[in-house]
Amino acid sequence: MSIFILLLLSSCALLGGLAIFFVKKDSNQKLKLILSFSGAYLFAITALHLLPDVYAGDQNHLIGLFILGGFILQILLEQFSQGIEHGHIHLHNHQKSFPWGIMLSLCLHAFLEGMPLTSKSNHQLVYGIAIHHIPAAFALGSVLLGNEIKKSNIILLLIAFAAMSPMGYIFSYSLSNGNMSSLSGYYPYIMGVVIGIFLHISTTILFESSVDHKFTIRKTFAVLFGMGIALIGFFLEA
């Protein structure tokens, strides 16, 4: 188990959320570029590493069903999270209450995202997930602030969210090392669900944030840069 992974995941998410107290609310352009980079990076890592790894086992004939299930699960989660996983911020001035659906679904999403980090490609994947959590945590903090949650409670909730991916990593590590022998046989299927979630998240980030689905020059560069970094790592490991 890597302490570095635990610290990086938690610190990026926490700092991204706390940034709502320091960053101007109308400066979202840079966050969109970070999202484009992380979406392209996650998609490339999924195609180059996670899919080949999960299909390498003896139980690969059922993996596709779980990938599809993960894709559908993310669609259902977004009915409650309102797309915060993509850095979207939706504030409703008429509704000042605690957004339970957003908080719980986003925490589940983050927990599942931490699970693939026990694979051999974890060092590349962890950077993509960590960067991806910066705008997601910022959006979560903005929603909590917009719903007039106390500042002290917002910080506690952001700490809870920042702990989710590390907890997913620890849980997955226990599975892959046989510390939970009753569940370790289901590890490939769990990974299939996570891959489905990654495919949905990455493709949604890449195609929904542009007007008329057209890429600007800066977004195209961010996407190519994200995929390029993943490809460099892939060929260095080959």
C-alpha positions as a printed NumPy array, in Angstrom:
array([[  0.   ,   0.   ,   0.   ],
       [  1.37 ,   3.414,  -0.968],
       [  1.201,   6.297,   1.509],
       [  1.991,   8.616,  -1.408],
       [ -1.22 ,   7.591,  -3.207],
       [ -3.297,   8.088,  -0.071],
       [ -1.865,  11.543,   0.566],
       [ -2.097,  12.704,  -3.057],
       [ -5.719,  11.632,  -3.484],
       [ -6.889,  13.177,  -0.242],
       [ -4.891,  16.41 ,  -0.532],
       [ -5.97 ,  17.196,  -4.122],
       [ -9.632,  16.672,  -3.318],
       [ -9.421,  18.665,  -0.095],
       [ -7.492,  21.561,  -1.639],
       [ -9.86 ,  21.643,  -4.608],
       [-12.822,  21.944,  -2.255],
       [-11.239,  24.527,   0.043],
       [-10.433,  26.667,  -2.999],
       [-14.046,  27.914,  -2.981],
       [-13.075,  30.212,  -0.1  ],
       [-10.248,  31.815,  -2.105],
       [-11.038,  31.551,  -5.831],
       [-13.424,  33.845,  -7.684],
       [-16.643,  32.044,  -8.515],
       [-16.741,  33.24 , -12.121],
       [-13.273,  31.882, -13.041],
       [-14.235,  28.411, -14.296],
       [-12.34 ,  28.366, -17.6  ],
       [ -9.186,  26.886, -16.088],
       [-11.226,  24.236, -14.313],
       [-12.766,  23.218, -17.641],
       [ -9.299,  22.758, -19.137],
       [ -8.248,  20.652, -16.146],
       [-11.392,  18.578, -16.652],
       [-10.609,  18.08 , -20.351],
       [ -7.075,  16.969, -19.515],
       [ -8.209,  14.555, -16.789],
       [-11.049,  13.171, -18.931],
       [ -8.691,  12.404, -21.805],
       [ -6.12 ,  10.957, -19.409],
       [ -8.672,   8.687, -17.687],
       [-10.033,   7.487, -21.031],
       [ -6.543,   6.671, -22.315],
       [ -5.543,   4.864, -19.091],
       [ -8.765,   2.838, -19.22 ],
       [ -8.127,   1.791, -22.835],
       [ -4.403,   1.147, -22.472],
       [ -4.225,  -0.474, -19.034],
       [ -7.462,  -1.253, -17.189],
       [ -9.332,  -2.996, -20.014],
       [ -6.413,  -5.272, -21.029],
       [ -5.709,  -6.116, -17.372],
       [ -9.271,  -7.018, -16.46 ],
       [ -9.708,  -9.185, -19.58 ],
       [ -6.479, -11.086, -18.879],
       [ -8.12 , -13.345, -16.261],
       [ -9.976, -16.61 , -16.679],
       [-13.38 , -15.094, -15.875],
       [-13.329, -12.543, -18.685],
       [-16.499, -13.794, -20.406],
       [-18.664, -11.922, -17.884],
       [-16.588,  -8.748, -17.524],
       [-18.497,  -6.939, -20.276],
       [-21.733,  -7.222, -18.305],
       [-20.145,  -5.509, -15.316],
       [-18.61 ,  -2.79 , -17.487],
       [-22.074,  -2.082, -18.866],
       [-23.451,  -2.175, -15.319],
       [-20.879,   0.386, -14.185],
       [-21.806,   2.657, -17.087],
       [-25.494,   2.463, -16.143],
       [-24.694,   2.916, -12.441],
       [-22.943,   6.205, -13.193],
       [-25.99 ,   7.398, -15.137],
       [-28.141,   6.654, -12.08 ],
       [-25.694,   8.349,  -9.706],
       [-25.812,  11.509, -11.78 ],
       [-29.552,  11.776, -11.218],
       [-28.621,  12.667,  -7.626],
       [-25.197,  14.276,  -8.011],
       [-26.338,  16.638, -10.823],
       [-23.098,  16.063, -12.729],
       [-20.716,  17.353, -10.072],
       [-18.333,  14.545, -11.092],
       [-17.773,  16.601, -14.253],
       [-17.217,  19.844, -12.365],
       [-20.749,  21.142, -12.928],
       [-22.136,  23.598, -10.416],
       [-25.921,  23.838, -10.128],
       [-27.218,  26.195,  -7.469],
       [-30.919,  26.584,  -6.734],
       [-31.569,  29.78 ,  -4.815],
       [-35.04 ,  28.677,  -3.782],
       [-33.774,  25.516,  -2.088],
       [-31.555,  26.074,   0.965],
       [-31.209,  22.566,   2.395],
       [-28.528,  19.939,   2.725],
       [-27.981,  18.209,  -0.654],
       [-27.954,  14.616,   0.595],
       [-28.259,  13.084,  -2.87 ],
       [-25.285,  15.044,  -4.196],
       [-23.059,  14.281,  -1.213],
       [-23.804,  10.558,  -0.979],
       [-23.617,   9.825,  -4.702],
       [-20.389,  11.794,  -5.097],
       [-18.806,   9.956,  -2.16 ],
       [-19.787,   6.602,  -3.648],
       [-18.367,   7.694,  -6.986],
       [-15.065,   8.731,  -5.357],
       [-14.873,   5.465,  -3.394],
       [-15.237,   3.429,  -6.583],
       [-12.659,   5.575,  -8.376],
       [-10.048,   4.662,  -5.789],
       [-10.394,   0.946,  -6.392],
       [ -8.351,   0.514,  -9.619],
       [ -5.256,   2.042,  -8.035],
       [ -3.906,  -1.352,  -6.972],
       [ -3.255,  -2.247, -10.626],
       [  0.234,  -2.089, -12.132],
       [ -0.652,   1.209, -13.848],
       [ -1.549,   2.89 , -10.561],
       [  1.044,   5.666, -10.738],
       [ -0.4  ,   7.035, -13.961],
       [ -3.999,   6.489, -12.963],
       [ -3.654,   8.117,  -9.563],
       [ -2.544,  11.395, -11.139],
       [ -5.575,  11.448, -13.433],
       [ -7.997,  10.729, -10.592],
       [ -6.331,  13.265,  -8.311],
       [ -6.581,  16.006, -10.952],
       [-10.138,  14.977, -11.76 ],
       [-11.128,  15.442,  -8.101],
       [ -9.982,  19.07 ,  -7.988],
       [-12.894,  20.523, -10.031],
       [-15.313,  17.936,  -8.611],
       [-14.478,  18.96 ,  -5.036],
       [-14.648,  22.634,  -6.016],
       [-18.135,  22.083,  -7.431],
       [-19.209,  20.182,  -4.32 ],
       [-17.946,  22.946,  -2.055],
       [-19.731,  25.547,  -4.171],
       [-23.028,  23.677,  -3.879],
       [-22.632,  23.327,  -0.11 ],
       [-21.777,  27.014,   0.196],
       [-24.728,  27.959,  -2.027],
       [-27.047,  25.963,   0.226],
       [-25.862,  28.066,   3.188],
       [-24.096,  25.247,   5.007],
       [-21.86 ,  26.52 ,   7.81 ],
       [-18.217,  26.972,   6.839],
       [-17.022,  24.588,   9.553],
       [-19.46 ,  21.907,   8.345],
       [-18.386,  22.427,   4.729],
       [-14.778,  21.764,   5.723],
       [-15.781,  18.564,   7.553],
       [-17.824,  17.377,   4.565],
       [-14.941,  18.098,   2.197],
       [-12.636,  16.082,   4.458],
       [-15.134,  13.21 ,   4.299],
       [-15.24 ,  13.422,   0.492],
       [-11.426,  13.6  ,   0.294],
       [-11.222,  10.362,   2.306],
       [-13.451,   8.378,  -0.059],
       [-10.935,   7.54 ,  -2.81 ],
       [ -8.235,   6.55 ,  -0.284],
       [-10.808,   4.288,   1.391],
       [-11.617,   2.725,  -1.982],
       [ -7.911,   2.168,  -2.568],
       [ -7.478,   0.518,   0.849],
       [-10.525,  -1.706,   0.27 ],
       [ -9.289,  -2.745,  -3.171],
       [ -5.79 ,  -3.391,  -1.796],
       [ -7.26 ,  -5.728,   0.82 ],
       [ -9.175,  -7.591,  -1.892],
       [ -6.272,  -7.956,  -4.295],
       [ -3.935,  -9.223,  -1.563],
       [ -6.342, -11.791,  -0.267],
       [ -6.967, -10.093,   3.058],
       [-10.687, -10.482,   2.358],
       [-10.663, -13.995,   0.961],
       [-14.445, -14.212,   0.689],
       [-14.506, -11.227,  -1.68 ],
       [-11.187, -11.473,  -3.544],
       [-12.687, -13.679,  -6.26 ],
       [-15.018, -10.857,  -7.225],
       [-12.192,  -8.37 ,  -7.798],
       [-12.309,  -8.582, -11.643],
       [-16.04 ,  -7.903, -11.598],
       [-15.642,  -4.925,  -9.288],
       [-12.976,  -3.607, -11.64 ],
       [-15.416,  -4.034, -14.53 ],
       [-17.92 ,  -1.769, -12.748],
       [-15.211,   0.823, -12.14 ],
       [-14.156,   0.696, -15.81 ],
       [-17.756,   1.335, -16.865],
       [-17.885,   4.358, -14.563],
       [-14.588,   5.652, -15.967],
       [-15.802,   5.275, -19.545],
       [-18.954,   7.253, -18.78 ],
       [-17.154,   9.983, -16.841],
       [-14.334,  10.47 , -19.351],
       [-16.502,  10.529, -22.47 ],
       [-19.039,  12.854, -20.844],
       [-16.287,  15.268, -19.844],
       [-14.849,  15.235, -23.348],
       [-18.046,  15.852, -25.294],
       [-20.656,  17.64 , -23.186],
       [-18.77 ,  20.731, -22.022],
       [-18.331,  22.284, -25.476],
       [-20.893,  24.363, -27.296],
       [-22.401,  22.285, -30.119],
       [-19.837,  19.592, -29.171],
       [-17.076,  21.582, -30.886],
       [-13.584,  21.587, -29.426],
       [-11.774,  24.889, -28.982],
       [ -8.053,  25.055, -29.689],
       [ -7.222,  25.155, -25.979],
       [ -9.505,  22.24 , -25.155],
       [ -8.094,  20.223, -28.075],
       [ -4.591,  20.857, -26.766],
       [ -5.631,  19.813, -23.227],
       [ -7.18 ,  16.581, -24.569],
       [ -4.155,  15.73 , -26.727],
       [ -1.832,  16.536, -23.85 ],
       [ -3.747,  14.218, -21.506],
       [ -3.699,  11.352, -23.989],
       [ -0.071,  12.06 , -24.848],
       [  0.999,  11.742, -21.209],
       [ -0.834,   8.413, -20.952],
       [  0.793,   7.153, -24.159],
       [  4.267,   8.125, -22.981],
       [  3.758,   6.138, -19.798],
       [  2.398,   3.203, -21.786],
       [  5.417,   2.997, -24.085],
       [  7.873,   3.486, -21.229],
       [  6.344,   0.469, -19.466],
       [  6.282,  -1.679, -22.635]])
